[in-house]
Amino acid sequence: MIAPSAPSSPTWIWQQPQWPTFHWQSEIVAPVLRRTTLRQGELLGLNHPADPAHPAQALDTLLTNIVNSSAIEGERLNVQSLRSSLARRLGVSDGSTYPVSQRSEGLAELMIEAVTALQKPLTLDTLLRWHALLFPEPGLLQPIAAGQLRQDDDRPMQVVSGRIDQPRVHFEAPPASSLGTELTHFVEWFNTSLGDDALDPLIRAGLCHLHLITLHPFEDGNGRLTRALTDRALAQAEAQSIRLYAMSEAIMARRSDYYTVLESTQRDGMDITEWLVWFLETLETAMREAIAKIERTLQRQRFWQRHAQTALSDAQIKVLERLLEGGECGFENGISASQYQKVAKVSKATATRHLQDLVEKGCLEPMPGGGRSTRYRINGGKRSE
């Protein structure tokens, strides 16, 4: 959320004489970068573009990124409409015939353009066009100058969050009169840094995010545009357009920390160690969750390959699918007879009989503990003979 307000006294990062020459403490950042890079390699090793499921996974990732990036700003999107717009552009047939809108079409075009043609230089016109895609329709209450830099220099723009009557000011953006020069320098840096072998690509993505969010060049939509360009930097880091992790989803889960670290970084001079650590840790979280999702998908495929000829009831299949989903919805701590009874909608006696049958067929195995509180989990081994 952005709000105009009276000038304030603190010295912000963009007012420092060295701006925008950032520096950081390598001995603190390096271990986090190393962990994130290892996680990135692990994820790339699991990512097979030739896999038939890959286009659908790509669609899901892009959709998750857009929805969460908007949610960070408190905006709710029509997910079905957005999914239809993305599916059409990606050539994915997902059975969705939900009508699209100018909003969904603009967001889909922006995100796909952001992560494709990765060697094409960034321009100020590109940023202005992306901003126009964010706001294809005039606002009902307060019209947004779509595709235009903010103009009002009378009252500096402050980045705030929280309640309207009790806003928390995180930082103040540079004056509108300096945006032309600032953005020219930023675009030049973004293009030249792509070929800088001395700059780690993931560090570059973190610098890109901090630099553009600090400038806050538009009346609204700065966070969403910054995260889209960060996605471009991450795609360039991996030299592939489609990634299977959603950075915006990880930021959304840590939204309070996101604003807190931005605020402290804006006030701490040119040392951005804290920001880079937070950015890389959040990126690693996104990658780790993507790896877990891919592994669950692979586990499901292997499981049903093993049990392609196993005779199972509809109720048993329903419960097995829930377990294979993983996470809270998939009973990550196993499933008990009473839980099976609720999910399958069967009697207690039937639930007990079904569970014993699934154990005998090698689909499930009892977890340690036993007794009346026995819980069951997916059997990852070979089917019992």
C-alpha positions as CSV (number, residue, x, y, z in Angstrom):
1,M,0.0,0.0,0.0
2,I,1.3,3.5,-0.9
3,A,0.2,6.7,0.6
4,P,1.2,10.4,0.1
5,S,2.2,12.1,3.3
6,A,4.1,15.0,4.7
7,P,8.0,15.0,4.4
8,S,9.8,13.1,7.1
9,S,13.2,13.6,8.7
10,P,15.0,10.2,8.6
11,T,17.8,9.7,6.0
12,W,16.7,6.9,3.7
13,I,19.0,4.6,1.7
14,W,18.4,6.5,-1.5
15,Q,19.7,9.7,0.1
16,Q,23.1,8.2,0.9
17,P,26.0,9.6,-1.1
18,Q,26.9,6.0,-2.3
19,W,23.4,5.2,-3.6
20,P,22.9,2.8,-5.3
21,T,26.3,1.1,-4.7
22,F,25.2,-1.6,-2.2
23,H,27.5,-3.6,-0.2
24,W,27.1,-6.6,2.2
25,Q,29.1,-8.8,4.6
26,S,30.1,-11.8,2.5
27,E,31.0,-13.9,5.5
28,I,27.3,-13.8,6.5
29,V,25.7,-13.9,3.1
30,A,27.9,-16.6,1.6
31,P,26.7,-19.6,3.7
32,V,23.0,-18.7,3.0
33,L,23.8,-18.3,-0.7
34,R,25.6,-21.7,-0.7
35,R,22.5,-23.4,0.8
36,T,20.2,-21.7,-1.7
37,T,22.4,-22.6,-4.7
38,L,22.5,-26.3,-3.6
39,R,18.7,-26.3,-3.2
40,Q,18.5,-24.7,-6.7
41,G,20.7,-27.5,-8.2
42,E,18.5,-30.1,-6.5
43,L,15.4,-28.6,-7.9
44,L,16.8,-28.3,-11.4
45,G,17.8,-32.0,-11.2
46,L,14.2,-32.9,-10.6
47,N,12.8,-30.6,-13.3
48,H,12.2,-32.4,-16.5
49,P,10.7,-30.1,-19.2
50,A,9.9,-33.2,-21.4
51,D,7.6,-34.6,-18.7
52,P,4.0,-34.5,-19.9
53,A,3.0,-32.9,-16.5
54,H,5.5,-30.1,-16.9
55,P,3.2,-27.6,-18.8
56,A,0.5,-28.0,-16.2
57,Q,3.0,-27.6,-13.4
58,A,4.3,-24.5,-15.1
59,L,0.8,-23.1,-15.3
60,D,0.2,-23.8,-11.6
61,T,3.5,-22.0,-10.6
62,L,2.7,-18.9,-12.7
63,L,-0.8,-18.8,-11.3
64,T,0.4,-19.2,-7.7
65,N,3.0,-16.4,-8.3
66,I,0.4,-13.9,-9.6
67,V,-2.2,-14.7,-7.1
68,N,0.1,-14.4,-4.1
69,S,1.9,-11.3,-5.5
70,S,-1.5,-9.6,-5.6
71,A,-2.5,-11.0,-2.2
72,I,0.6,-9.4,-0.6
73,E,-0.9,-6.0,-1.6
74,G,-4.3,-7.1,-0.3
75,E,-5.9,-7.7,-3.7
76,R,-8.0,-10.7,-4.5
77,L,-8.1,-12.0,-8.1
78,N,-10.5,-14.2,-10.0
79,V,-8.4,-17.3,-10.0
80,Q,-10.5,-19.2,-12.5
81,S,-10.4,-16.3,-15.0
82,L,-6.6,-15.9,-14.6
83,R,-6.1,-19.6,-15.0
84,S,-8.0,-19.6,-18.3
85,S,-5.9,-16.7,-19.6
86,L,-2.6,-18.4,-18.6
87,A,-3.6,-21.8,-20.1
88,R,-4.5,-20.2,-23.4
89,R,-1.1,-18.5,-23.7
90,L,0.8,-21.6,-22.6
91,G,-1.1,-23.9,-24.9
92,V,-2.2,-26.0,-21.9
93,S,-5.6,-27.8,-22.1
94,D,-6.7,-28.0,-18.5
95,G,-10.4,-28.3,-19.1
96,S,-11.1,-24.8,-18.0
97,T,-13.6,-22.8,-20.0
98,Y,-14.0,-20.0,-17.5
99,P,-14.5,-16.6,-19.2
100,V,-11.4,-14.3,-19.2
101,S,-11.4,-10.6,-18.4
102,Q,-9.2,-7.6,-19.3
103,R,-7.7,-8.0,-15.9
104,S,-6.8,-11.6,-16.2
105,E,-5.5,-11.2,-19.8
106,G,-3.3,-8.3,-18.7
107,L,-1.8,-10.1,-15.7
108,A,-1.2,-13.3,-17.8
109,E,0.5,-11.3,-20.6
110,L,2.7,-9.5,-18.1
111,M,3.9,-12.6,-16.2
112,I,4.6,-14.6,-19.3
113,E,6.5,-11.8,-21.0
114,A,8.4,-11.2,-17.8
115,V,9.9,-14.8,-17.9
116,T,10.4,-15.2,-21.6
117,A,12.8,-13.8,-24.2
118,L,15.3,-13.6,-21.3
119,Q,18.2,-12.1,-23.4
120,K,16.0,-9.2,-24.6
121,P,17.2,-6.0,-22.9
122,L,14.9,-4.3,-20.4
123,T,13.7,-0.8,-21.2
124,L,11.8,1.9,-19.4
125,D,9.1,1.5,-22.0
126,T,8.8,-2.2,-21.0
127,L,8.3,-1.2,-17.4
128,L,5.6,1.3,-18.4
129,R,3.8,-1.2,-20.6
130,W,3.9,-3.8,-17.8
131,H,2.4,-1.3,-15.4
132,A,-0.4,-0.5,-17.9
133,L,-1.1,-4.3,-18.0
134,L,-1.6,-4.3,-14.3
135,F,-4.3,-1.7,-14.6
136,P,-6.2,-2.3,-17.9
137,E,-9.4,-0.8,-16.4
138,P,-9.9,2.5,-14.6
139,G,-10.2,2.3,-10.8
140,L,-13.6,2.8,-9.3
141,L,-12.6,4.9,-6.4
142,Q,-9.2,6.4,-7.3
143,P,-8.1,6.2,-11.0
144,I,-4.5,5.0,-11.4
145,A,-2.3,6.6,-14.0
146,A,-1.6,3.3,-15.8
147,G,1.7,3.2,-17.6
148,Q,2.9,6.5,-16.2
149,L,5.4,7.4,-13.6
150,R,4.1,9.1,-10.5
151,Q,4.2,12.9,-10.8
152,D,3.3,14.6,-7.5
153,D,6.4,16.0,-5.8
154,D,4.4,18.2,-3.4
155,R,4.1,15.4,-0.8
156,P,6.6,12.6,-0.8
157,M,5.3,9.1,-1.3
158,Q,5.5,6.8,1.7
159,V,5.2,3.0,1.7
160,V,2.9,1.9,4.5
161,S,1.0,-1.2,5.7
162,G,-1.6,-1.9,8.3
163,R,-4.9,-0.2,9.0
164,I,-5.8,3.0,7.1
165,D,-6.4,4.9,10.4
166,Q,-3.2,3.5,12.0
167,P,-0.7,3.0,9.1
168,R,2.9,1.9,9.7
169,V,5.4,3.8,7.6
170,H,8.1,1.5,6.3
171,F,10.0,3.9,4.1
172,E,9.8,7.0,1.9
173,A,10.4,6.7,-1.8
174,P,12.6,9.2,-3.8
175,P,10.9,12.3,-5.2
176,A,9.0,12.0,-8.5
177,S,11.4,14.6,-10.1
178,S,14.3,12.2,-9.8
179,L,12.6,9.1,-11.2
180,G,13.7,9.6,-14.8
181,T,17.3,9.6,-13.9
182,E,17.0,6.8,-11.3
183,L,15.2,4.5,-13.6
184,T,17.6,5.1,-16.4
185,H,20.4,4.0,-14.1
186,F,18.4,1.0,-12.9
187,V,17.6,-0.3,-16.3
188,E,21.2,0.1,-17.4
189,W,22.4,-1.8,-14.4
190,F,19.8,-4.6,-14.9
191,N,21.0,-5.1,-18.5
192,T,24.7,-4.9,-17.9
193,S,24.7,-7.0,-14.7
194,L,23.3,-10.0,-16.6
195,G,26.7,-10.5,-18.1
196,D,28.7,-9.8,-14.9
197,D,30.4,-13.0,-14.0
198,A,31.5,-11.6,-10.7
199,L,27.9,-11.1,-9.5
200,D,26.1,-14.2,-8.4
201,P,22.8,-14.5,-10.3
202,L,20.7,-15.0,-7.1
203,I,22.4,-12.0,-5.4
204,R,21.5,-10.0,-8.6
205,A,17.8,-11.0,-8.2
206,G,17.9,-9.7,-4.6
207,L,19.6,-6.5,-5.6
208,C,17.0,-6.0,-8.4
209,H,14.1,-6.4,-6.0
210,L,15.5,-4.0,-3.4
211,H,16.5,-1.4,-5.9
212,L,13.2,-1.2,-7.8
213,I,11.0,-1.4,-4.7
214,T,13.0,1.4,-3.2
215,L,12.3,3.7,-6.2
216,H,8.5,2.9,-6.1
217,P,8.1,4.7,-9.4
218,F,4.4,4.3,-9.8
219,E,1.3,5.4,-8.0
220,D,0.3,1.8,-7.3
221,G,1.4,-1.7,-8.3
222,N,5.1,-1.2,-7.4
223,G,5.3,-4.4,-5.4
224,R,3.7,-6.6,-8.1
225,L,5.8,-5.1,-10.8
226,T,9.0,-5.5,-8.7
227,R,8.2,-9.2,-8.0
228,A,7.5,-9.8,-11.7
229,L,10.9,-8.3,-12.6
230,T,12.5,-10.4,-9.8
231,D,11.0,-13.4,-11.5
232,R,12.7,-12.4,-14.7
233,A,16.0,-12.1,-12.9
234,L,15.5,-15.6,-11.4
235,A,14.6,-17.0,-14.8
236,Q,17.7,-15.4,-16.2
237,A,19.7,-17.0,-13.3
238,E,18.5,-20.4,-14.4
239,A,18.5,-19.7,-18.2
240,Q,14.9,-21.1,-18.5
241,S,11.6,-19.4,-18.6
242,I,9.5,-21.7,-16.5
243,R,10.5,-22.4,-12.9
244,L,8.5,-24.7,-10.6
245,Y,8.8,-22.6,-7.5
246,A,6.7,-19.5,-6.6
247,M,8.8,-16.8,-4.9
248,S,5.7,-14.6,-4.3
249,E,4.0,-17.5,-2.4
250,A,7.0,-17.7,0.0
251,I,7.0,-13.9,0.5
252,M,3.2,-14.0,1.1
253,A,3.8,-16.5,3.9
254,R,6.3,-14.2,5.5
255,R,4.6,-10.9,4.6
256,S,5.1,-9.3,8.0
257,D,8.8,-10.1,7.9
258,Y,9.0,-8.8,4.3
259,Y,7.9,-5.3,5.3
260,T,10.0,-5.4,8.5
261,V,13.2,-6.2,6.7
262,L,12.5,-3.6,3.9
263,E,12.0,-1.0,6.6
264,S,15.2,-1.7,8.5
265,T,17.2,-1.9,5.2
266,Q,15.9,1.5,4.1
267,R,17.3,3.0,7.3
268,D,20.6,1.1,7.7
269,G,22.8,2.8,5.1
270,M,24.2,0.9,2.2
271,D,24.9,-2.3,4.0
272,I,22.1,-4.7,2.8
273,T,23.3,-7.9,4.5
274,E,20.1,-8.3,6.4
275,W,18.0,-8.0,3.2
276,L,20.1,-10.4,1.2
277,V,20.0,-13.0,3.9
278,W,16.2,-12.7,4.2
279,F,15.8,-12.8,0.4
280,L,17.9,-15.9,-0.1
281,E,16.3,-17.7,2.9
282,T,12.9,-17.0,1.4
283,L,14.0,-18.1,-2.0
284,E,15.4,-21.4,-0.5
285,T,12.0,-21.9,1.2
286,A,10.2,-21.6,-2.1
287,M,12.6,-24.0,-3.7
288,R,12.3,-26.5,-0.8
289,E,8.5,-26.5,-1.0
290,A,8.7,-27.0,-4.8
291,I,11.0,-30.0,-4.3
292,A,8.6,-31.5,-1.8
293,K,5.7,-31.0,-4.2
294,I,7.6,-32.7,-7.1
295,E,8.7,-35.6,-4.9
296,R,5.1,-36.1,-3.8
297,T,4.1,-36.2,-7.5
298,L,6.8,-38.7,-8.2
299,Q,5.8,-40.8,-5.2
300,R,2.2,-40.8,-6.4
301,Q,3.2,-41.9,-9.9
302,R,5.4,-44.7,-8.6
303,F,2.7,-45.8,-6.1
304,W,0.0,-46.2,-8.7
305,Q,2.4,-47.9,-11.1
306,R,3.1,-50.5,-8.4
307,H,-0.6,-50.9,-7.6
308,A,-2.1,-50.7,-11.2
309,Q,-3.5,-54.2,-10.8
310,T,-4.4,-54.0,-7.1
311,A,-8.2,-54.4,-6.5
312,L,-9.3,-51.4,-4.4
313,S,-12.6,-49.9,-3.5
314,D,-13.5,-46.3,-4.3
315,A,-13.3,-45.4,-0.6
316,Q,-9.8,-46.9,-0.4
317,I,-8.6,-45.0,-3.5
318,K,-10.0,-41.7,-2.0
319,V,-8.1,-42.2,1.2
320,L,-4.9,-43.2,-0.6
321,E,-5.0,-40.1,-2.7
322,R,-5.4,-37.9,0.4
323,L,-2.3,-39.6,1.9
324,L,-0.3,-39.2,-1.3
325,E,-1.1,-35.4,-1.3
326,G,1.2,-35.0,1.7
327,G,1.1,-32.0,4.1
328,E,-1.7,-31.3,6.4
329,C,-4.4,-32.3,3.8
330,G,-2.6,-35.6,3.3
331,F,-2.3,-36.5,7.0
332,E,1.5,-36.0,7.2
333,N,1.4,-37.9,10.6
334,G,-0.4,-40.8,9.2
335,I,-4.1,-41.7,9.3
336,S,-6.1,-43.4,12.1
337,A,-9.1,-45.6,11.8
338,S,-11.4,-42.8,13.0
339,Q,-10.0,-40.4,10.4
340,Y,-10.3,-43.1,7.7
341,Q,-14.0,-43.5,8.8
342,K,-14.6,-39.7,8.3
343,V,-12.8,-39.3,5.0
344,A,-14.2,-42.5,3.4
345,K,-17.7,-42.0,5.1
346,V,-17.9,-45.6,6.2
347,S,-18.6,-47.3,9.5
348,K,-15.9,-47.9,12.1
349,A,-15.9,-51.7,11.4
350,T,-15.5,-51.0,7.7
351,A,-12.7,-48.5,8.2
352,T,-10.8,-51.1,10.3
353,R,-11.3,-53.8,7.7
354,H,-10.3,-51.5,4.8
355,L,-7.1,-50.5,6.6
356,Q,-6.1,-54.1,7.3
357,D,-6.8,-54.9,3.6
358,L,-4.6,-52.0,2.5
359,V,-1.8,-53.2,4.7
360,E,-2.0,-56.8,3.4
361,K,-1.9,-55.4,-0.2
362,G,1.2,-53.4,0.5
363,C,-0.5,-50.0,0.1
364,L,-0.1,-48.9,3.7
365,E,2.1,-49.8,6.7
366,P,1.4,-49.3,10.4
367,M,3.4,-46.6,12.0
368,P,5.4,-47.3,15.3
369,G,3.2,-47.2,18.4
370,G,0.5,-49.8,17.7
371,G,-2.5,-50.5,19.9
372,R,-5.8,-48.8,19.5
373,S,-4.1,-45.6,18.4
374,T,-2.3,-47.2,15.4
375,R,-1.8,-44.8,12.5
376,Y,-1.0,-45.8,9.0
377,R,1.2,-44.3,6.2
378,I,1.9,-45.0,2.6
379,N,4.1,-48.0,2.1
380,G,6.9,-46.8,-0.1
381,G,8.3,-50.2,-0.7
382,K,7.4,-53.0,-3.1
383,R,3.9,-54.5,-3.1
384,S,3.5,-57.5,-0.8
385,E,3.1,-60.8,-2.5
